[in-house]
Amino acid sequence: MLALWTSTQIPHLVRTGLADCLDFPENRIRVLAPDVGGGFGIKGHQG
């Protein structure tokens, strides 16, 4: 199990990217994001 605390509004994309980079099972990664407030616009873009 791996736990990561990060201030992000896209924890699911962070988890997927981290799993890919570390060659680690995504279901064994937990991304914890504290309340970072609201935001406007695109949160994550894959293009």
C-alpha angles and dihedrals in degrees: 000000000000124000123194126188111204138155100239139130093212106058094155093057090045090053093049093048093046091050090051094048095046096037086232127143109267092218089061093057123087118193114198117196119186120214103292097171130243129310142185131228134023115347098191131003128193112189 
